[in-house]
Each structure stands twice: as C-alpha cells, then as structure tokens.
Amino acid sequence: MVSTVPTLADALAAGPVVLDGGLSNQLEAAGHDLSDTLWSARLLAEEPEAVVRAHLAYYEAGAQVAITSSYQATFEGFARRGIGAEEAAELLGRSVALAREAAGRARAGGATGPLYVAASAGPYGAMLADGSEYRGRYGLSVAELERFHRPRLEVLAAAGPDVLALETVPDADEARALLRAVRGLGVPAYLSYSVAGDATRAGQPLAEAFALAAEVDEVIAVGVNCCAPDDADRAVPLAARVTGKPVVVYPNSGERWDAEARAWCGTPEFAADRVAGWVADGARLIGGCCRVGPDAIAELAAGLGH
C-alpha cells in the first residue's frame, strides 16, 4: 500500500510545521542530570523511557516534529566512555526509534496529523564538550570534518528518520563538510546555523553561509537555531532570500547562562507573537531550542492554528 502521509518537504510546502523545543530542557525539568559529557545521549543507554516521555511532552503540546537525543551522540564520544562502535551504532539508531515510540503514543492519545522525526547531528565541537561548538574553527579541514560526520549520519539515516537535522552548526566550513556527508544517504536534511548577529559563530557572513545550501537537493530547509530571538528575526528573511528554500528557525528563550552564578538570568524573549513575522519572512519549520519548553511550544502551535 502506498503511504498517504505527506513527506516533511511536502508539509513545509503546504504551510508552517511546528518543531519541538529544547529536549534537554524537558529532561532536566523531569529531574535528570545532564552534566555528563554525553549530555542527553547518556540517557539513550541508561534511561530510554525518559527520552520517550520528553518527546511525548512536545508532541502532546502540538509539535509535529521531534528532534532526537543524538545531538551529542558520536562514535568518538561513546568510545571515551568504553562503548564500542557496534553498541554506539545501536544507540544512535535507538534515538530515532524512541522518537517514533513517542509519536506512536501521541497518536494513541489522540494526536492527529503526521508526526515526524528529525535525527539530530550536532557539530564536531559538541563531541569535544568544551564549548567549541559555539566557536567553530576547530583546526580541521573540510575533508577531515566530513570523515567525522559521515559514519554517524549513515547510521542515523539507516534508522529511518524523516529528516536529518544538521543543527547548531557554528562554522561555514563545517557546513560544507556536512553537506558533502549527506549526499547519497537517501534521507533529506535541514541545515541550521548557530549565529551571532549577521555572522556564523565562527565569524563568516551569514549570507555566504546560507548560500552553501542553496543548490543542494538533499536540503529541504535552511536557517538558525540556538541563538537569540532577535538574531532569528534578522536571519529568517536572509535565509529565504539567499536560498529560496523554506526556513527553519528555533531560537533559545533569550535568557543568558551566568557561569559564575550557575543560573539562567534575564527575561525570556521567545514569544509566540514573533512567529507571524517569521512566517511572513519565509519560516516554515518553527520551534524553540534551549529553555523553550512544552508550554511555549503549545502557545506557538496555537498561534499557527495547529
């Protein structure tokens, strides 16, 4: 039987699609300690049910796409914890299966419409767990970065997600590597940069960074995440103009982490009333990142009429 469920690319062409919020936000709210270098990926092995419940909270809030807990899951990172390549591959595949399990539970609970899974592939710096994911410029060539990313992307693609989330990319050179690495995998991807103002975190002009994906057929959306909402306001129309593709946008709450006080400070700036502007400027895949929980996603979804 031919599936009647539209692909995510088809859904984006039809109108805005709601992405989830920060997975770590929901896991920490449930009492899980994510201070480990593996971050939420640790729970893939130790508490997979917690991951399912976190995804489910976002689906129940109105999210149509869940991003897997594989952002910081890499063969190298798992190896440092004594986890071999075979088990690491199983855990990467499990991240997709857990999100699918949550989607199934959401449907059983009354959710309607297609529910999608985005398999997260964070930047090289996320594996290092030293903050370089927000700087880029790792001292590696594009070819070296491609060799790092390709095996993980192959495993994630084989697990059958609806899209590969190439997210929080700080550096245009790493974007080049990721765009090479997704070729021929048979799964579409979206590319999302972490930005500061009108530049990538590594300091490259954002227009040039977006342009890298303009002619890549595998890429169904381009945009930004893990940035201030004000930065998202400026980036969305630029991404649409430069690439001609649907825009993905999921900024942080706008609060700032005070490392000395070890606490979040400032006032949240993520608000559902920004969404209409993003949609008008070309955003089609819209959600939140750090410190954006299910309540905010529920408001966003309501504002989009979902």
C-alpha positions in Angstrom: 0.0 0.0 0.0 1.3 3.4 -0.9 1.6 5.7 2.1 -0.7 8.8 2.1 1.4 10.6 4.7 3.0 13.7 3.1 6.7 13.9 3.3 8.1 16.6 5.6 9.2 18.6 2.4 5.6 18.4 1.2 4.3 19.5 4.6 6.6 22.5 4.5 5.4 23.4 1.1 1.9 23.4 2.3 2.5 25.7 5.3 4.2 26.1 8.7 5.2 23.0 10.6 5.8 23.0 14.4 9.1 21.8 15.6 9.7 20.8 19.3 11.5 22.8 22.0 14.7 22.0 23.9 14.9 18.3 24.7 17.4 18.9 27.5 15.0 21.5 28.9 12.3 18.9 29.3 14.7 16.2 30.6 16.1 18.5 33.2 12.6 19.6 34.2 11.9 15.9 34.9 14.8 15.7 37.2 17.6 14.2 35.0 21.2 15.4 35.5 22.7 16.2 32.0 26.1 17.4 33.2 27.8 14.4 31.6 29.9 15.0 28.5 27.4 12.9 26.6 24.5 15.2 27.6 21.1 13.8 26.7 22.8 11.0 24.7 23.7 9.3 28.0 20.0 8.5 28.6 19.8 6.6 25.4 21.6 3.8 27.2 20.6 4.4 30.8 17.0 5.7 30.8 15.5 5.4 27.3 11.9 5.7 28.7 12.8 9.2 29.9 13.7 10.2 26.4 10.4 8.9 25.1 8.4 10.9 27.7 10.3 14.1 26.9 9.5 13.7 23.2 5.9 12.8 24.1 5.5 16.0 26.1 6.4 18.1 23.0 4.1 16.1 20.7 1.3 16.5 23.1 2.0 20.2 23.2 1.4 20.4 19.5 4.9 19.8 18.0 4.7 17.9 14.7 8.5 17.2 14.6 10.6 15.7 17.4 14.4 16.1 17.3 16.2 13.0 18.5 18.6 12.9 21.5 21.6 12.2 19.3 23.0 15.8 19.2 26.0 14.8 21.3 26.0 11.1 20.4 29.1 10.2 18.4 31.3 7.1 18.0 34.2 9.1 19.5 32.2 10.3 22.5 30.8 6.9 23.2 34.3 5.4 22.9 35.6 7.6 25.6 33.0 6.0 27.9 34.1 2.5 26.9 31.2 2.0 24.4 32.3 0.2 21.3 31.4 1.0 17.7 28.7 -1.7 17.4 26.9 -0.6 20.6 27.3 3.1 19.7 25.6 2.4 16.3 22.8 0.7 18.1 22.3 3.7 20.5 22.3 6.1 17.6 19.6 4.1 15.9 17.7 3.9 19.2 17.5 7.7 19.3 15.3 7.5 16.2 13.2 4.6 17.5 12.5 6.3 20.8 11.1 9.4 19.0 9.0 7.1 16.8 7.7 5.4 20.0 6.7 8.8 21.4 4.9 9.6 18.2 3.0 6.3 18.4 2.0 7.1 22.0 0.9 10.6 20.9 -1.3 9.2 18.2 -2.8 6.7 20.7 -3.5 9.6 22.9 -5.5 11.5 20.2 -2.9 13.4 18.3 -3.9 13.9 14.7 -2.0 14.7 11.5 1.5 13.5 10.6 4.2 13.3 13.2 7.8 13.5 12.1 11.2 12.6 13.5 14.4 14.7 12.9 17.6 12.8 13.6 20.0 15.3 15.2 23.6 15.6 14.2 25.3 18.2 16.2 28.6 19.9 15.3 32.1 18.5 15.9 32.5 20.7 18.9 29.6 19.0 20.6 31.6 15.8 20.7 34.5 17.7 22.3 32.2 19.1 25.0 34.5 22.1 25.6 32.3 24.9 24.3 33.9 24.9 20.8 30.6 24.1 19.3 29.8 27.8 19.8 33.1 29.0 18.2 33.9 26.6 15.3 37.3 27.0 13.8 38.5 23.6 15.1 41.7 23.5 13.0 40.3 20.6 10.9 39.9 20.6 7.1 36.6 20.2 5.4 37.6 16.7 4.4 38.5 15.8 8.0 35.2 17.1 9.2 33.4 15.1 6.5 35.1 11.9 7.7 34.0 12.6 11.2 30.3 13.2 10.4 29.7 10.7 7.6 29.6 7.4 9.7 27.2 8.8 12.2 24.9 10.2 9.5 25.0 6.9 7.7 23.8 5.1 10.9 21.1 7.8 11.6 19.9 7.7 8.0 19.6 3.9 8.2 17.3 4.2 11.2 14.7 5.8 9.0 14.1 9.4 10.3 12.1 11.8 8.2 14.9 14.3 8.1 18.5 14.7 9.2 18.9 17.7 11.5 22.3 19.3 10.8 21.9 21.7 13.7 23.7 24.3 15.7 26.5 24.5 13.1 28.9 27.3 14.1 31.1 27.3 11.1 30.6 27.5 7.3 33.5 25.1 6.7 31.7 22.5 8.9 28.5 23.2 6.9 30.4 22.3 3.7 31.5 19.1 5.3 28.0 18.2 6.4 26.5 19.0 3.1 29.0 16.6 1.4 28.3 14.0 4.1 24.6 13.8 3.5 24.9 13.1 -0.3 23.5 9.8 -1.3 22.1 8.8 2.1 18.5 8.8 0.8 17.2 11.0 3.6 16.6 14.7 3.3 18.3 17.2 5.6 17.9 20.6 7.0 20.9 22.9 7.8 20.7 25.2 10.8 23.4 27.5 12.0 24.2 28.9 15.4 24.7 32.6 14.8 25.6 35.9 16.4 24.2 38.9 14.7 24.7 38.7 10.9 27.5 36.1 11.1 28.1 32.5 12.0 29.6 31.9 15.4 32.9 31.5 13.6 32.5 35.0 12.1 31.6 34.2 8.5 29.0 36.4 6.8 25.7 34.6 7.2 24.5 35.2 3.6 27.6 33.3 2.4 27.0 30.5 4.9 23.3 30.1 3.8 24.3 30.2 0.1 26.2 26.9 0.5 22.9 25.0 0.8 21.1 26.8 -2.0 21.8 24.2 -4.7 21.9 21.1 -2.5 19.0 18.9 -3.4 19.1 17.0 -0.2 18.4 20.1 1.9 14.8 20.9 2.4 15.2 23.8 4.8 17.9 26.2 5.9 18.0 28.5 8.9 19.2 29.1 12.5 18.8 27.7 16.0 20.3 28.0 19.5 20.6 31.8 19.0 18.8 34.9 20.5 15.3 35.5 19.2 16.5 38.9 17.9 19.1 37.1 15.8 16.4 34.9 14.4 14.4 37.9 13.4 17.2 39.0 11.1 18.3 35.6 9.9 14.9 34.3 8.6 14.4 36.7 5.7 18.1 36.4 4.8 17.9 32.6 4.6 14.8 32.8 2.5 16.2 35.3 0.1 19.6 33.7 -0.3 18.5 30.1 -0.7 14.9 30.2 -2.0 14.2 27.3 0.4 11.8 27.0 3.4 13.4 28.4 6.5 13.9 26.5 9.8 14.1 28.6 12.9 14.2 27.6 16.6 16.0 30.1 18.8 16.7 29.9 22.5 14.5 31.6 25.1 16.7 34.7 25.2 17.8 34.1 28.7 21.6 34.0 29.4 23.6 31.5 31.4 25.6 33.0 34.2 28.5 30.6 34.6 29.7 32.2 37.9 26.3 32.0 39.5 25.5 28.8 37.6 22.0 30.1 36.8 20.0 31.4 34.0 19.4 35.2 34.1 17.5 37.8 32.1 13.9 37.8 30.7 12.7 35.2 28.2 12.3 36.9 24.8 10.8 33.9 22.9 7.2 34.7 22.4 4.5 33.3 20.1 3.8 36.8 18.7 7.2 36.7 16.9 6.1 33.7 14.9 3.8 35.6 12.5 6.8 37.7 11.4 8.9 34.7 10.9 6.2 33.0 8.8 5.8 36.2 6.7 9.5 36.2 6.1 9.6 32.5 4.9 9.9 30.4 8.0 8.1 27.0 7.7 9.7 24.8 10.3 9.4 26.6 13.6 10.1 25.7 17.2 12.4 26.5 20.1 15.8 25.5 21.5 17.4 26.0 24.9 15.0 26.9 27.7 11.9 26.6 25.4 9.6 24.0 26.9 6.3 22.4 26.0 4.2 25.4 27.3 5.9 27.7 24.9 5.5 25.2 22.0 1.8 24.9 22.8 1.5 28.7 22.5 3.4 28.6 19.2 1.3 25.8 17.8 -1.9 27.6 18.9 -0.7 30.8 17.2 -0.2 28.9 14.0 -3.7 27.4 14.2 -2.5 23.9 14.8 
